[in-house]
Amino acid sequence: MESEIQLSKGLLIEKGSMLSDAHCHLDLFENPGHAVKKAIEDGVGIMVTAGTDMKSSMRVLELARGPNVYGVIGIGPDAASSDYKAVDGIEALLKSNKNIIGIGEVGLDRKIAENVDMKVQTKVFERQVEIAASLDVPLVIHSRMAIDDVIGIISEHAVKKAVFHFFEGSEEHAKKVEKMGYLISIPPIESGRMKRIIKDVDIDIIVSETDSPVVGKSPAAVKYVVEKIAELKGMTFNDAGERITETIKDYFYI
Ligand SMILES: [Zn+2]
């Protein structure tokens, strides 16, 4: 563990060539330190690694050592039943490490409703929404087949900051999210819907992610996402990368 952390120390990339991965799961890599090192070499200066349950959140707490790796912790929908009681500990854990910059990934997932009751999912999500709102930290949202409910809950609780990881909504949802001041996180997959959304919304609410190793291979793959965003926005690759990095830094108070 110690050697993994060492690898990311003091390697902060100079301004001008910085890319950011707003959402990955470094705890799922066989060798997180290696993935971080490779990403830094490829110009990825900021990685936000997300927990999905208590076990992975504890790992995120160990991995989130700036200046390159930051973390969000939380109990996601998959773990809403099994880690039900752990939710109350999230606040103290968040305060224990300054590189933990938000609560996530949390939300609702209707695809797993058969295994994890939607009522339980909603309760666990709402509790964490309350914590995020009271601490004024961003929420990183996991939403599958549930975007209207998620938007409903976070607006009810007057959440100021939320990042919609792997944005699943329509163009209309994207516009709504933009109006509410939330961010849309673009994964490394191509679709007509995603392209239209990237074109439609302001560059300042767009961030890039890999969701690696689940979707993208590694945080280094975020360059392909930035490439796509740059192309659709008519920007240079460097401008798009820097702009996204600025957005992430501002939003997460990095
Ligand atoms: Zn994820």
Boltz pocket constraint, residues with backbone or C-beta under 6 A from the ligand:
constraints:
  - pocket:
      binder: B
      contacts: [[A, 23], [A, 24], [A, 25], [A, 50], [A, 105], [A, 165], [A, 211]]
      max_distance: 6.0
